[in-house]
Amino acid sequence: MSDAVPERPAPPARDASFEAHVAWARSVPVVGSDLSAVDGRVVEDPLPWDYAALARELVASDRGPVLDLGTGGGEVLASLAPFPAGSAATEGWAPNLPLARRRLAPLGVEVRAVEGGEDQVLPFFDGQFAVVLDRHEEFDPDEVRRVLEPGGVFLTQQVDTRDGIRLCTALGVEPAWDPDSVTLDGAVEVLRDAGLVVDVAREHGGLRRFRDLGSLLRYLRVVAWQVPDLASLSPAAVARFEAPLRALHLHFAAGHEFVDEAPRFLVVARRAY
C-alpha cells in the first residue's frame, strides 16, 4: 500500500469565512504526524542543529542495532535507512501502528506497541541496542540505559513543555501539562542519575508562527494533546471554543500572525559501562 498523502483540498485564503477555515481543517486527512498540509502556514524557527543528520550518522556508523522510541508513523526513521540488522521501533498511539509497520517493515525494522508514559518498560533485552533514538517521545532514563549496550549512544530531541503555552492562553484553557516538567536541565539530571554520561546538551528558544485559522486548527488535529477538547473539531468542540477562535480568525484576516513558543532541546548521552 502506498504511503502517499491523500489528495487534499486547497486551503482557504486567510480572510475567507470562519466556517470555510473550520471546514477545511476538518476535511484534510490526518496521516500519522504529517504536517505537510500546513507547510508555509505554520512556520517554526529553524533549529540550530539537524536531528536527522545526527541520527543518520549514528545509524550508518556500524555500531549495531538501532531502536527508535515513539516512531509515530515511522516518517523520520524511514528517512534514515538502511538499518543494521535487529533494529526496532516503539509506538504508543494505536492509530500510528499500522502506518509505522507498513512503512518500516520493508526496511527490516520491527515496530512494537508500548504503553505510553515515562515509566514504560521497553519490550527488549538488556544491552540489545547500540543506538537509541528519540524524537519528541517521553522516556524512562533507566530503561534507556538498560537496553543500551556498553558504549551505546542515546540521541534525543525533546519539546520543552513551554511549547504551546501562548495558544492555550489565547483559547482560555489550562495546559494539560506542567510547563516546567520537561526541560534541558531536568533531562540532563535524570540521565546522569541513571548512570549515563551526557556529552552534548543544547537548547533552542524557538517560536512558531500561525498564519491563518484553518492551519492552526489543522495543526491542533495532528498535535492532539495540545488542546485535547478541540482536537476532534466536532461541532460541539468548535462551539465550545467559538469566541476565542473567532477572535483569532479576525486577527489572521487582518493580516497578522499568531506567535507561540516552540522551545526544543537536544541531548546526546552514552552508556559508559
MOFEN-V315542 format. One record per residue. RES is the residue in one small letter. PHI is phi in whole degrees, -180 to 180 (* if undefined). PSI is psi in degrees with one decimal (999 if undefined). OMEGA is omega in radians with two decimals (none if undefined). Layout:
BEGIN
((RES & PHI & PSI & OMEGA) (RES & PHI & PSI & OMEGA))
END
This chain:
BEGIN
((m & * & 140.3 & -3.10) (s & -73 & 146.3 & 3.06) (d & -94 & 8.6 & -3.10) (a & -63 & 142.3 & 3.10) (v & -71 & 129.8 & -3.13) (p & -56 & 151.1 & 3.09) (e & -59 & 140.0 & -3.07) (r & -133 & 154.7 & -3.14) (p & -69 & 153.5 & 3.11) (a & -67 & 141.3 & 3.13) (p & -67 & 150.1 & 3.13) (p & -74 & 159.9 & 3.00) (a & -62 & 152.5 & -3.06) (r & -63 & -24.4 & 3.13) (d & -101 & 14.5 & 2.99) (a & -66 & 174.0 & -3.05) (s & -67 & 156.2 & 3.05) (f & -53 & -46.6 & -3.09) (e & -63 & -35.4 & 3.12) (a & -66 & -38.8 & 3.12) (h & -68 & -41.9 & 3.11) (v & -63 & -45.0 & -3.12) (a & -62 & -42.1 & 3.13) (w & -64 & -44.7 & -3.12) (a & -62 & -33.7 & 3.09) (r & -72 & -32.9 & -2.96) (s & -80 & -23.3 & -3.06) (v & -80 & 122.5 & -3.10) (p & -62 & 143.8 & 3.01) (v & -94 & 119.1 & -3.13) (v & -122 & 102.2 & -3.09) (g & 58 & -131.3 & 3.12) (s & -107 & 25.6 & -3.08) (d & -71 & 124.1 & 3.10) (l & -116 & 19.0 & -3.08) (s & -64 & -23.4 & 3.13) (a & -62 & -22.1 & -3.11) (v & -112 & 18.8 & 3.07) (d & -56 & 131.1 & 3.12) (g & 81 & -7.1 & -3.12) (r & -116 & -23.7 & 2.91) (v & -124 & 113.2 & -2.95) (v & -125 & 126.8 & 3.10) (e & -107 & 146.8 & 3.04) (d & -58 & 137.8 & 3.13) (p & -65 & 144.2 & 3.11) (l & -76 & 150.2 & 3.12) (p & -81 & 3.2 & 3.06) (w & -133 & 168.1 & 3.14) (d & -120 & 96.3 & -3.09) (y & -58 & -45.8 & -3.09) (a & -60 & -40.4 & 3.13) (a & -66 & -41.3 & 3.11) (l & -64 & -42.5 & 3.13) (a & -66 & -41.8 & -3.13) (r & -62 & -39.6 & 3.12) (e & -62 & -40.7 & 3.12) (l & -68 & -42.7 & -3.13) (v & -62 & -38.8 & -3.07) (a & -86 & 3.1 & -3.00) (s & -84 & -0.9 & -3.11) (d & 63 & 23.8 & 3.07) (r & -68 & -39.0 & -3.10) (g & 143 & -166.6 & -3.04) (p & -57 & 147.8 & -3.09) (v & -116 & 139.6 & 3.03) (l & -119 & 129.9 & 3.08) (d & -110 & 119.5 & -3.14) (l & -88 & 131.8 & 3.11) (g & 61 & 59.0 & -3.00) (t & -72 & -8.9 & -3.09) (g & 65 & -129.8 & 3.05) (g & -88 & 8.7 & 3.13) (g & 81 & 8.6 & -3.04) (e & -60 & -50.9 & -3.08) (v & -70 & -45.5 & -3.10) (l & -61 & -42.9 & -3.11) (a & -58 & -30.6 & -3.12) (s & -71 & -9.2 & -3.09) (l & -98 & -1.3 & -3.09) (a & -59 & 154.5 & 0.11) (p & -83 & 162.6 & -3.06) (f & -116 & 151.0 & 3.01) (p & -64 & 152.0 & 3.09) (a & -57 & 143.4 & 3.11) (g & 87 & 6.9 & 3.14) (s & -73 & 152.9 & -3.05) (a & -151 & 170.9 & 3.10) (a & -146 & 158.3 & 3.06) (t & -122 & 155.8 & 3.04) (e & -153 & 134.2 & -3.07) (g & -105 & -5.6 & -3.12) (w & -108 & 113.8 & -2.98) (a & -53 & -42.5 & -3.12) (p & -61 & -22.8 & -3.14) (n & -81 & -20.2 & -3.01) (l & -60 & -49.6 & 3.13) (p & -63 & -34.0 & 3.09) (l & -64 & -47.7 & -3.11) (a & -65 & -42.5 & -3.13) (r & -66 & -40.1 & 3.12) (r & -64 & -36.2 & -3.09) (r & -81 & -36.7 & -2.96) (l & -99 & -26.4 & -3.13) (a & -57 & -42.4 & 3.11) (p & -64 & -16.5 & 3.13) (l & -95 & 5.2 & 3.10) (g & 82 & 18.1 & -3.11) (v & -107 & 120.9 & 3.08) (e & -82 & 133.6 & 3.12) (v & -110 & 122.7 & -3.14) (r & -113 & 139.8 & 3.08) (a & -77 & 139.3 & 3.10) (v & -136 & 160.2 & 2.98) (e & -80 & 137.7 & 3.13) (g & -72 & 169.3 & 3.08) (g & 113 & 158.6 & -3.05) (e & -74 & -15.4 & -3.12) (d & -100 & 16.2 & -3.09) (q & -66 & 141.6 & 3.05) (v & -95 & 122.2 & -3.11) (l & -77 & 133.8 & -3.04) (p & -83 & 56.6 & -3.10) (f & -141 & 162.1 & -3.13) (f & -76 & 160.1 & 3.04) (d & -60 & 137.4 & 3.05) (g & 63 & 26.8 & -3.03) (q & -79 & -21.6 & -2.99) (f & -124 & 145.6 & 3.06) (a & -88 & -24.7 & -3.11) (v & -139 & 133.9 & 2.97) (v & -119 & 124.5 & 3.12) (l & -107 & 147.5 & -3.13) (d & -155 & 106.7 & 3.07) (r & -110 & 99.2 & 3.03) (h & 76 & 17.7 & 3.11) (e & -105 & 138.2 & 3.04) (e & -61 & 144.8 & -3.10) (f & -140 & 154.0 & 3.01) (d & -100 & 113.9 & -3.06) (p & -61 & -33.0 & 3.12) (d & -68 & -37.0 & 3.10) (e & -71 & -37.5 & 3.08) (v & -60 & -47.1 & 3.13) (r & -62 & -40.6 & -3.09) (r & -61 & -44.0 & -3.05) (v & -83 & -10.9 & 3.06) (l & -81 & 140.2 & 2.99) (e & -77 & 158.7 & 3.06) (p & -54 & 130.9 & -3.06) (g & 88 & -5.7 & -3.13) (g & -69 & 156.1 & -3.01) (v & -117 & 138.0 & 3.05) (f & -114 & 121.8 & 3.08) (l & -117 & 123.5 & 3.11) (t & -138 & 137.1 & 2.91) (q & -113 & 127.7 & -3.05) (q & -123 & 153.6 & 3.04) (v & -91 & 114.5 & 3.03) (d & -61 & 139.7 & -3.01) (t & -76 & 8.5 & 2.89) (r & -79 & -9.6 & -3.14) (d & -58 & 131.2 & 3.05) (g & 80 & 4.6 & -3.02) (i & -65 & -36.4 & -3.11) (r & -72 & -35.3 & 3.11) (l & -67 & -42.0 & 3.07) (c & -58 & -44.0 & 3.13) (t & -62 & -43.5 & -3.13) (a & -64 & -31.8 & -3.13) (l & -90 & -3.3 & 3.08) (g & 75 & 30.8 & 3.13) (v & -122 & 149.7 & 3.01) (e & -76 & 138.2 & 3.06) (p & -57 & 145.4 & 3.14) (a & -80 & 13.9 & -3.09) (w & -149 & 164.3 & 3.04) (d & -81 & 120.0 & -3.10) (p & -61 & -14.7 & 3.12) (d & -105 & 12.8 & -3.01) (s & -82 & -27.5 & 3.13) (v & -126 & 107.4 & -3.13) (t & -138 & 163.6 & 3.11) (l & -61 & -47.3 & -3.11) (d & -60 & -40.9 & 3.14) (g & -66 & -41.2 & 3.14) (a & -65 & -43.4 & 3.12) (v & -62 & -41.7 & -3.11) (e & -63 & -46.6 & -3.08) (v & -71 & -32.1 & 3.10) (l & -68 & -42.1 & 3.09) (r & -66 & -39.2 & 3.11) (d & -63 & -29.3 & 3.13) (a & -81 & -4.6 & 3.10) (g & 97 & 12.0 & 3.10) (l & -92 & 149.6 & 3.08) (v & -96 & 123.0 & -3.13) (v & -92 & 118.2 & -3.11) (d & -98 & -30.5 & -3.11) (v & -137 & 133.7 & 3.06) (a & -145 & 110.4 & -3.09) (r & -133 & 148.4 & 3.06) (e & -133 & 161.1 & -3.03) (h & -142 & 119.5 & 3.14) (g & -92 & 65.5 & -3.03) (g & -80 & 171.6 & 3.12) (l & -125 & 154.7 & 3.08) (r & -122 & 131.7 & -3.08) (r & -116 & 120.7 & 3.05) (f & -97 & 137.8 & -3.04) (r & -115 & -7.1 & 3.04) (d & -162 & 162.2 & -3.05) (l & -68 & -42.6 & -3.12) (g & -58 & -42.2 & -3.13) (s & -70 & -36.0 & 3.06) (l & -62 & -44.6 & 3.13) (l & -67 & -39.2 & 3.09) (r & -63 & -40.8 & 3.08) (y & -59 & -44.2 & -3.11) (l & -69 & -23.8 & 3.04) (r & -69 & -38.7 & -3.14) (v & -77 & -48.2 & -3.14) (v & -90 & 66.1 & -2.90) (a & -66 & -22.7 & -3.12) (w & -77 & -12.3 & -3.09) (q & -65 & -53.6 & 3.06) (v & -135 & 81.8 & -2.99) (p & -56 & -34.1 & -3.08) (d & -73 & -11.0 & -3.14) (l & -109 & -15.3 & -2.94) (a & -59 & -31.1 & -3.12) (s & -72 & -23.2 & -3.02) (l & 55 & 28.7 & 3.04) (s & -65 & 158.4 & 3.09) (p & -53 & -39.1 & -3.14) (a & -67 & -39.6 & -3.14) (a & -66 & -44.1 & 3.13) (v & -64 & -40.1 & 3.13) (a & -62 & -38.3 & -3.14) (r & -63 & -36.6 & -3.07) (f & -105 & 15.4 & -2.98) (e & -60 & -43.3 & -3.08) (a & -61 & -54.0 & 3.13) (p & -67 & -31.2 & 3.11) (l & -67 & -40.5 & 3.11) (r & -67 & -35.8 & 3.08) (a & -63 & -42.3 & 3.08) (l & -64 & -40.2 & 3.14) (h & -61 & -42.5 & 3.09) (l & -63 & -37.9 & 3.10) (h & -61 & -47.1 & 3.13) (f & -67 & -44.9 & -3.08) (a & -62 & -25.6 & 3.11) (a & -82 & 1.6 & 3.07) (g & 97 & 11.4 & -3.11) (h & -99 & 160.5 & 3.01) (e & -102 & 158.9 & 2.94) (f & -109 & 123.6 & -3.04) (v & -108 & 125.9 & 3.14) (d & -121 & 167.6 & 3.09) (e & -84 & 141.9 & 3.12) (a & -143 & 58.6 & -3.10) (p & -74 & 146.2 & 3.13) (r & -136 & 159.1 & 2.97) (f & -144 & 158.1 & -3.07) (l & -128 & 135.2 & 3.08) (v & -133 & 135.2 & 2.96) (v & -119 & 122.8 & -3.13) (a & -133 & 164.7 & -3.14) (r & -143 & 153.5 & 3.03) (r & -90 & 115.3 & -3.04) (a & -81 & -21.4 & -3.07) (y & -152 & 999 & none))
END
